[in-house]
């Protein structure tokens, strides 16, 4: 075995979906040829996709959606530093950080041979006037529990519900021609919650879809699923009784009575559920490798142009639109092959894989049913699948179970098998 000091050091910033999966894929592809260190302020992964399900079923999401990562990475021989990243020096190939285990820690510095930016993005609720007092969401366990308690513990009086997205600010610098403009960072969660609330209200004799308004900042709700699926959902939702409000432009403010939009429209709501703008972290946005908004510009192999040993995956990458976990999974595999090729552990052919975006999404609908979307139509492709049924609910639950059991590294056949089962059987 070679001296570990002579091995290239890979530093991965972030350990949620993209960061954890990337670190594990790098170890899989590179074996013992590299040292890997992961830095994140928290020691667990937040499995965001299942928070809505837990909230609607009156279960504390903190009991089921947190995956500890320390043991997972340790079994791979990967080091973990609980810390807040404070500065990245690309020319000096160093990362500056402050350990976060206890307040008052001194700053530290770590050098790297390869750097993976996987810090995700800030969810800018603090940009929405009135959100702290009147808004709800399901992006983490704190907000999930706040909504759960309001719905299930006597706060909710049966009034109207509004669900949708604030405007997503997407950069244009370095954007490839095939990547469209997204007005919502990801519109799968609003669709999921809207359909779930329709059945939830009916089960409690409090009404149904007619009490729910789904809104979008763009001209078309669920644009990222492609025109065919967006139209199909639109027709289905209106037939069921949902109100759809499009072209809201952005959320202006949230009040006790509902939501006011930049378009001049407003909607009455007792419960205002908003998915915010995704904003780059300042430590990333100030780097000279980002677009004008602050997302990292990469090629389809996730390299940055000026610094070929620096990569970006997941929500902090400009190519990740919409901000969807499935994109980060594919990008992690692509990136790992690049480093493996550099250190002699992957062939030229293996390193040819590129990021080829597809929308893959499961969303619960209540009554043990879910919808399934598989599409690349928004990117100019010819895949457009939209299905609903009991099987897709079971598959959504199964994916979370598989993700936890495999420690954030679903097998290579996992996604293809999901597609086969969902679309062929």
N, C-alpha and C positions, 0 to 999 in steps of 0.2 A: 504494500500500500504506500502511495506517495505521501510525502510530508504535507500535512494539511496547510502549512503556512504558504506553500507554493501553489495551492489551488486558487483558481479565480473565486472571488467572493461576489455572490449575488445578494443584493439587498432589495427586499420587497417591502414597499411602504403601503401598509394596509392589509387587513386580514379578514375582510368580509368576503362576499361571494368571489369577486375577481381575484383579490389578493391571496386568499387561502387556496383556491383552486390553482392559481398560477404557481405558488410555491410547491404544491404537491406535484403538479405536472413537471416542473423543472427537475424535481428530485427523481421522478419516474424516468424522464428522458436522459438526464445527465448522470444518474447513479451517484457514485462517490467522487465524480470528477470535479465537483464544485462544492464550496461551502455556501450555505444559504442562511441569511438572517432576515427575519420578519420583524417589522416595527409597527405597532399599533397602540393606541391609547387604551383600548379595551382588550380583554382576554377571552372574548367570546364572539361568535358570529351571530348576527341578528337575522333570522330567517323571515324576512318581511312578507313574502307572498302569503303566508298562512295567518297573519294577524287578523285580517277581516273575518275569516272563518271562525276564529276563536272568539272574537268580539260578538258576532251574531249569535253564537251558541252560549254566551254568558260564561266563558272560560277565561281565566287570567292568562293572556298570551305569554307573560313572563315565565310561566311554568312549563311552556312547551316549545318556544321558538328560539331559545338561546342555546347555541352549541359551543361548549368550551373548546378552545383550540390548542391549549398548551400541550396536552398529552398527544393530540393528533400530530402536531409538528415535531414533538420530541421523538416519537416513534419513527419519523422520517429522518432523524438526525439533523433537524432544522432548529436553529436558535430562535428565540423569541425575546424581544425587548418591549416591555410595556412603557410606551413613551409618546409624547406629543412631538411631531416633527416641526421644527421651528425654522429651518433654512435648508435649502439644497444648493450646493455649489457644484454646478455642472462642469465648470472648467477645472476645478480642483478635485472632482470625483469624490466628494464627501457629503455626508448628511449630518446636519446638526439637530440634536433632539434634547428634550428634557424628560427624564424619567417621570412617569405619571403615577407610580404606585403610592407615593405620599407627597403632599405639597412641600415645596421648598427645595426640591432637588436642583443640583447644579447642572449646567448644560454639558452635553457630551458630544463627541464627534466620532463618526464611523466612516471609513473609506470603503469604496466599492470598485469592482471591475465591471459589474453590470448592475444597472439600477432599473427597478420596475416600479412605476408610479401606478398605484392602485388604491388611492385614498378616497375614491368616490367623489361625492360633491356635497355641499351644504344644501339642506332643504330650507329655503328662505321663507319660513313662516314669519320671521321678524320683519319681512318686507310688506306684510299684509296688515293694513290698518284694522285694528279691532279683533284680530285673530286670537290673541291671548285670552281675551274676555269672552268671545262669542263663537270662536271657530272650533271645529273638530277635524280629526283625521285619524289615519290608521298606519302611520309610517313607522311607529316604534311602540314599545310596550307602555310607555307613559301615556301617550295620546290614545292608544288603543284602550287602555283601562279607563281613561277619563270618559271616552264615548260609551264603553260597556256599562259603566256605572250609571251614566245618565239614562241610558236606554232601559236598563233592567232593574234599577233600584229606586224607581219612583219619580225620577226627575222628568222624564218625557211624558208630555200630556196628550200626544197624538196629533200634533201639528204637522204641517208640511215639511218635507225634507228636500234639500238641494245638495247635489253632489257633482263635483267637476274639478277642473284644473285652472290654476292661474297661468298666465302666459309664460312660456319657456323661451328664454333668450339664447338662441343658437348662433354661434359664430359663422362667418362666411369666409374668413381668410384660410386658405389652404383646403377648402371644402371641395371634394371631388364632384364632378357634374352629376353623377348618379345619385347622390345623397340629397333628398328633398329637404325642404324646410318643415320643421315640426313646430306646431304652436303649443302643444302640450308635451311635457317631458315624457309621459307614458300614460296612455288613456285606457289601458286594460283595467287598472284598479277602479276607476270610476264606473266602468261598465259592470264589473263584478259586484260592487257594492249596491248599485242601483237595482240590479236583478235580485240580489239577495234581500234588499229591503222590501221589494214588492211582495215576496212570499212571507217575509217576517211580519209585515203589517197584517196580511190576510190571516195568518195563523193566530193572531191576537185580536181578531175582529176589530181592527183599527183602520180598516180601509185596505188599500192595495197600491198598485202602480200609479193610480191617479193622484196620489199624494207626493209622488217623487218627480222632481225636475232634474234632468241631467244636462249639464252645461259644458260648453267647450269654447276655448278662446279662438279656435280656428273655424273655417267655413264649414268643415265637415267633422262631425264627431267620429272618433276612432279612425282618423285618416290613415294612421300608420299600418292598419290592417289591410289597406288597399281599397280601391273604390267599390269593388263588388261586395266585399264583406261589410263595409261601412253602410252601403245602401240596404243590404239585407238586414243588418241590425236595426237600422233606422226604421224600416217598415215594420219589423217585428215589434220593436219597442212601442211605437205609436199605436199599433193594433192592440197591444196589451194595456194601454192606457197611460204610459209614461209621457211626460212632457219633455221635449228636447229643445234646448235653447243653444243656438250656435252663434258664432261671430261675436262673442262677448268681449273680445280683445284682451281683457285682463280683469282681475278682481280689483276694484277700487277700494272698497271697505266692507267689513262684516259688522253687522249691527245686531241688536237683540231681535230685530224683525226680519232679518234676512241678509241678502248680499246685493251690493250695488256694483255695477260693472263699468269699465271705462267706455264701453259702447253707449252708455246712457240707459241701458236696460237694467232692470232689477228683478229680483225674485223673492217672494215671501218664503221664509223658512224658520221653523223652530230649531231645526238641526241643520247647520251649514257645514258640510264635509268638503274640505278643499285639499287638493294635491298641489303643492307650491311650485315655484320656479326652482330648477336645479342650478345652483351657483357654484362655480369652482372655488376650492379653498384658496385663500390668499397665498399660501406657501407654494401653490402650484401656479396660480394666475400670474405671479410676478416673474416667472421663468421666461427666457427668450425662445421658447419652443411652443408657445400657445397661440391660439387665434385671438382676435380682439376681445372676446368675452373672457377667455382664460382657460379654455379646454385645450388639451395637448394635441397637437397636430402630429399624426403618424401616417406611415404608409400602410398597406394592407397586411404587412407582416409585423405591424405594431412598433416598428422602429421610428424614432424621431430622426429628422433629416440631418441636423448638424451634429448630433451625438448618437452614432449608431449603436453604442452600448447602453443607451437609455431607451426604455420602452414605456408605453402607457396602455393600460387595459381598463375595461369597465367604465364607470360613469365619468371619470376624469378625462377620458379620451374623446376627442372631437368626433370620431367615427361612430361612437356608441350613441346612436339615435334610432329609435327611442331609447331611453335609459332603462334597459331591459336586462335581467340577469342572464338570459340565454346568450346574449351577445358576449358578455364577459367570459362565459364558459368556453366558447369557441376561440375567443382571442387568447385565452390562457394557454390553450393547446398550441396555437400558432406560434406564440411567443416562446414557449418552452422549446419547441423544435429549433428555433433560431439560435438560442444559447447552446443547445445540445450540438448543433452543427458546428458552431464556433469552437467547441472544446473537443470535437472529434467523436461525439457520441450519436450523431444522426447523419444519415446519408444526404446527398444532394437532393434526391427525390423526396425524402421525408421532409426536408426543409422547404419544399416548394409550396406547401399548404399556405393559403392566404385566407384572410377574413372574408367570408361570403355571407352577408347578413340575411337572416330570415327571422320572421316573427314567430315565436312559439310560445303560446300562452294558454294556461288553464285558469278559469275563473268560476267560483262557486255561484250558484243561483238559488240556493235554498232547496229544501225537500230532497237532499242527497243527490242533487243534479249539478252539473257544471257544463260550461261551454269550453270548446277547444278551438284555437285558432292556429293555423300554420300557413304562413303567407310570405312571399317575397315580392308580391305585386307592386308594393309601394316603391321598391327599388328597381322596377322594370322587369321583374321575373314573371313566371307563368304559374306559380303555386298559389292557390287561393282556396283554403279549406276552412269551413266554419261549421262545427257540429255541436250538438247538445245532447246530454243524456246522463244516465246513472254511471256508466262506465268511466266517463271523464272525471267525475267526482272522485271515484275510487283511484283513478290514476293520479290526480292531484295529491291525494293523501299519500299514495305510494311513493311519489317522487320525493316528498319531504322525508319519508322514512328511509329511502335509499340514500338520500344526501347525508343524513345524520349517520347512518350505519357505515357509509364509506368515508366519513370524515371529510366531506366536501370534494370528493373526487369520484363522481359517478363513473362507472366503467365506460369504455369507448363505445360499447354497443348500446348504452343506455338511451341516448337520444334517438338513434335510428330505430331501436325497438319500440320506443314510445310512438314514433311516427307510424310505424308499421301497424301496431295494435290499434291506434286511433283511426287510421285511414283505410285499413285493409280488412280488418276483422269485423 
